[in-house]
Amino acid sequence: MTAPDVTAVVVTHNSSRAIDAFAAGMRTELDDHDALVVVDNASTDDTLDRVRALLPSARVLEPGHNVGYGAAVNLVFAAVRPREALLVTNPDARLHPGALGRLRAAIRPGVGITVPRLVDPDGTLAWSLRREPTLLRAAGEAALGGLRAGRVAALGEIVCDPAEYDQTRATDWATGAAWLVTTRCFDAVGGFAEEYFLYSEETDFALRARDLGFATSYVPDAVVSHEGGASNVDPALFALLTRNRVRCYRRRHGAAASLAFRTALLAGELARAGSGRATSRAAVRALLGDERVLPRAALANGYGTRRSTGHRGGGASDTVRSRPSRHEGRDSRGRSREPVG
């Protein structure tokens, strides 16, 4: 079988309510030389029924249990390796017309990842660009909050100056609702680190890509709507997100520096927990080592004990069930940090 130019991958888990909008955007962006692969992480709703009804040309992979986000993406790269690039999207992301073409056009020597302008469903600009995590930025965000700290580059990760979103620019990393990653870059980095389960794998990947000479380029005229926000209201997800920020920092800076980084995060979450914020209370417990506040799916998948294999490893890829649509012979237009746990 001829390799697709672009393989689009979406990882689903009880994502039924998002599939209609996702499908509407995706159908107009892929052409006959591309492929769409859905990895379903053990949904218990009618996600796969919706996928098969609305995206009959999509290939569906079912690992049999919730393997996490990074492992699911790695699985697709190994199974349906693209010639040009891998489009990694969330089920609650909707590509606006022309978005994929503009992301592809922005690939040039030295660029390994292109990312779009993310907007909320009402069209409001989302602060999706990020600076590299540092101890000073962790302290700044603990003291001032993410958006206030982000107004000063040295003090915050979040890029929150609207002018920075008006032109093509390099960024340290960007939130992972929609990324286009070149095959060459994905190969060089070795895939997503699977031990995160969910959140921070995009930070880790983009920084490792940059280390190898592959920049992340922001493309303002490629627009994607994204609902998101689950980690802001779900204590277990926020606990995992916070814990993974420390894990990502430690991978790059070692134990001593990561202890200071964790202390800065802990100070900020303690202050917010004191005001009654449930997500911050869960984050404090996670930072102090209480794994009971983390998502059960992450713990069941060995979170905290697994080492990354990247896409060259075995893991989920060895046991995945592939269930192509009964319409697989038809074309991709249908003429044929969502949460995963």
HELIX and SHEET records of a PDB file:
HELIX    1   1 SER A   16  ARG A   27  1                                  12    
HELIX    2   2 THR A   47  LEU A   54  1                                   8    
HELIX    3   3 TYR A   69  ALA A   79  1                                  11    
HELIX    4   4 ALA A   99  ALA A  105  1                                   7    
HELIX    5   5 LEU A  135  LEU A  144  1                                  10    
HELIX    6   6 GLY A  146  GLY A  150  1                                   5    
HELIX    7   7 PRO A  162  TYR A  165  5                                   4    
HELIX    8   8 THR A  183  VAL A  189  1                                   7    
HELIX    9   9 GLU A  194  TYR A  196  5                                   3    
HELIX   10  10 GLU A  201  ASP A  211  1                                  11    
HELIX   11  11 ALA A  230  VAL A  233  1                                   4    
HELIX   12  12 PRO A  235  ALA A  273  1                                  39    
HELIX   13  13 ALA A  278  LEU A  287  1                                  10    
HELIX   14  14 GLU A  291  VAL A  293  5                                   3    
HELIX   15  15 ARG A  296  ALA A  300  1                                   5    
HELIX   16  16 GLY A  315  ASP A  318  5                                   4    
SHEET    1   A 9 ALA A  93  LEU A  95  0                                        
SHEET    2   A 9 ALA A 215  HIS A 226 -1                                        
SHEET    3   A 9 VAL A 111  VAL A 119  1                                        
SHEET    4   A 9 ALA A 178  THR A 182 -1                                        
SHEET    5   A 9 ALA A  85  THR A  89 -1                                        
SHEET    6   A 9 VAL A   6  THR A  12  1                                        
SHEET    7   A 9 ALA A  35  ASP A  40  1                                        
SHEET    8   A 9 ARG A  59  GLU A  62  1                                        
SHEET    9   A 9 ARG A 321  PRO A 324 -1                                        
SHEET    1   B 3 ALA A  93  LEU A  95  0                                        
SHEET    2   B 3 ALA A 215  HIS A 226 -1                                        
SHEET    3   B 3 ARG A 169  THR A 171 -1                                        
SHEET    1   C 2 LEU A 129  ARG A 130  0                                        
SHEET    2   C 2 TRP A 173  ALA A 174 -1                                        
END                                                                             
